[in-house]
Amino acid sequence: MFRTLVKTEAVAVEGQVFPVRFFEVRTGRGLRRYSAEIQLGPGDHIILDDDSVTNLEARAARLVPATLYSRILARTA
């Protein structure tokens, strides 16, 4: 299966900007699936998948801050 880059954008959290790349892939049955790759740092990625880019955009906007804040809490605990 080949992924096709659909769009790129960025999510900003407290002055830091994290790039997000959205891909489309066709399933074996010909359906479209989308994934988002969010780069938090070198070798540190979050990958999400869904049926639509709109849903992925919303999930990325919620998940990136939550992930960063949970990692900060884990370091201080």
N, C-alpha and C positions, 0 to 999 in steps of 0.2 A: 504494500500500500504506500502510495506517495502522498505526502502532505503538501498542500498548497498554501502559501502565505496569503492570508486574506487582508490583514491590516496590522498596523503597529500603533501603540499608544503608550502612555506612561501613567503610573499611579504615584501621586506625591503623598508622602507621609512625613509631617514635621520637617519640611525643608529638604528631605531626601526624595529623589525621583528614581523609580524602579521601572525599567522597560518591560512592556508586555507585548508579546507577539501572538497573534491569533491565526490558527491554521484550520483548513478544511481537509477532510479526508472522506473518501467514498468507501462505504462498507461493501462487503461481498454481495449484498443484496441491492446495491446501488443507492442506499440512503446516504444522506450527508450527516457527518458528525463534525463537531468543532472542538478544538482544544486551544487552551491558552497557556503559554509558557511565560512565567514571571521570573525574572532574574533578580534575586535578592543580593547576590554577590558572586564572586568567582567560584564556580562549582556548586552554587547554592540556588536551586531552582524549585519553583512550585509549578506543577502541571495540573490543570483542571480540564474537564471535558463536559460537554453538554450538547443539546440539540440545536442551540442557537447562539449566535455571537452576542446578542443582547443579554441573555442570561449569564453568559461568561463575563461580560463587562461588569454586571452588577455583583457577581460573586467575587471577582477580583478586587473590586472596590471595597468590599467588606473583609475579605480574607487577608489581604496584605497587611493592613494595620493590626488585625487580630494576631497574625503570626508574629509580627515584629514585637508587639507588646508582650505576648506570651513568652517569647525568648528572653526579653529583658527581665521579666519576673522570674524565669527559671534560673537566670544567672545570679540574681540577688538572693535567691532562697537558699 
